[in-house]
Amino acid sequence: MSDLRLDATQLDRYSRHVIMDEVGPEGQKRLLDASVLVVGAGGLGSPAIQYLAAAGVGRLGVVDDDVVERSNLQRQVVHGDEDVGRPKVDSAADFVARLNPDVDVEARETRLAPDTVADLVDGYDVVLDASDNFATRYLLNDYCALTGTPLSHGAIYRFEGQVTTFSNDEDSPCYRCIFPEAPEPGTVPDCATTGVLGVLPGTVGCIQATEVVKHLIGRGDLLEGRLLLYDAMGMTFETVSVRPNPDCPVCGDDPAIESVHDVEYEETCSISAD
């Protein structure tokens, strides 16, 4: 990092970061020079995009193939009523442009697939998984684990959420260390069926953004090796230790998954029989 100088506007915008010893001008420059890919511009992605952009992450990728629906607006705070019918990535990009001109947004209106994941993920410092389906969740985990890309995981269900961070270095667990395969299709209903408390993804997505910011500035203790469980109704937080699983099919001692093309992601995200 050859130039730590911030211009006058940046010094004003990020002044509450700059005066903190834990961030300072160097930490803010790290954020401005960093790149984060957010997969999903919905409930989790909205607060993550909002706060990563406000923090000054210089390059923000947003991947989503959906359009804004009015039923999204109860929780997806980067979209407004005037955005109904628009691609979520376009609405999110416009929101960021209004919030912080320092941030370059790369909007990708597509869905992750084994054939596209490399093109979408490669070149980013960190990936934030704000997806709402197991196929994307496992695909991102497997690709990031195989390539050593840091990954922030978040998920929500009705009144509950969970967050963890996978550094994906040699000592890191991955999502499959906790959940080797996805549940059978249809066994876990989505929020359209069961509902979701509108503010819940705000809390979980903000925690994910916090983890990403800490990783980028190299400060604080990450949720590496810990799964944070949040219960909004009881207003409780609990952490569960997560260790690397030597039998993990992707990061274990004898991995069965050496490529994302080894997995059938549309069913239980299990290893292909071929």
Buried (B, 14 or more C-beta within 10 A) or exposed (E): EEEEEBEEEBEEBBEEBBEEEEBBBEBBBBBBBBBBBBBBBBBBBBBBBBBBBBBBBBBBBBBBBBBBBEEBBEBBBBBBEEBBEBBBBBBBBBBBEEBBEBBBBBBBBEBBBBEBBEEBBEEBBBBBBBBBBBBBBBBBBBBBBBBEBBBBBBBBBBBBBBBBBBBBEEEBBBBBBBBBBBEEEEEEEEBEEEEBBEEBBBBBBBBBBBBBBBBBBEBEEBBBBBBBBBEBEEEEEEEEEBEBBEEBBBBBEEBBBEEBEBBBBEEBBBBEEE
